[in-house]
């Protein structure tokens, strides 16, 4: 059987068991996604797998180009890999006092 193209993969369909709000980070295994719209529980919706987003961040500075990870327990982006899921790379430096880091989702 040949491989069949489905779509570009910038978003994937999910059916969440709980309500998801626009801007929520959705983790599926090792895949970090972001919801661009509200998705009610038990309703099919799409989450972004690629794109540039501002993520709430942990304390500390993050350099542009640095790999960032999602700390699901605390709901923040961090440079700490251990125990966290890879988001992608920071596309803009974030100072220690900044509340967000701009990062490119890289599946």
N, C-alpha and C positions, 0 to 999 in steps of 0.2 A: 504494500500500500504506500502511495506517495504521501509526503507531508503536504498538508493543506493549509494555505494562508487564511487566517481568520481576520486580523486587523493589525494596525501598527503597534498597539500595545502601550500607547500613552495613557490609557485608562483600562481598568478591568472591571467586570461586573461582579458585585457581591450581593448577598442577601444577609444583612446583619441581624443578629438575634436581639440587639438593643438599638435604640435610636442613635443615629450619628448626626452630628451637627456639622455644618459647613466649617472647614478649617480643622476638623478633628484629624489626628494622626491615627491611621488604621494599620495595625501590624498583623500580617498573615505569615506565620512561620518566620522566615528571615526577610520577607518583603515588607518594606515600609512604604505606605501609601498615604495620600492626603485626600480627604473628601472636599470637593469643590462646592457641593450642595448638601442640604439636609437630606438624610435618607431615613425614613421611618423604619422601625423594627419590622422584620419579616417582609420587607419590600425590596425588590431588585433595584439596585442603583449602581452608579459607577464611581470609582475612586481613581485618582491620578497616580500613575506609577512613575511619571517623569514630569519635569518642570522645575521652576525655581520658586521657592516658598520662603517666607520668614517664619522660622521656628522659634518658640520660646527657648531660651538657653540657660544652661547652668552657669554658675559664676566662673569667672576666668575669661581671658581673652582667647579669641580664635582667629587665626590668620587665614587670609584668602588662600584657597587651594588645600587647606587642611581637611582631612577626612573627619566627618562628624557622624555621630551615632545617636540613636534615639534611646533615651533612658525612660522606658515605659512606666516604671514605678513612680518616677518623679515628674513625668510629663515634660521633659526638657531635652534639648539637643546638647550633646557633650562630646568632647574629644576622647573620652574613655571608652575603649572598645570592649573591655571585659564585662560580660553580662548584658551588653546592649546590642541593638541591631543597627547595622550600617544604613545611614540615610544617603550619603553621597559626599559631596565636597562643598565647602564654604566657597561662595563666589564673591564675597565681600568680607573684609576684615571686620570683626566685632570686638570692641573694647570690653574689658572686664565689667564695666558698669552698664554696658548695653543689655537690654532685656531680650533681644532677639539676635539670631544669626540668619543671614540669607544663604540658603544652600540649594544646590542642584540635586534633585532626587536622581540617583543612579541605581537602577535595580541590579 
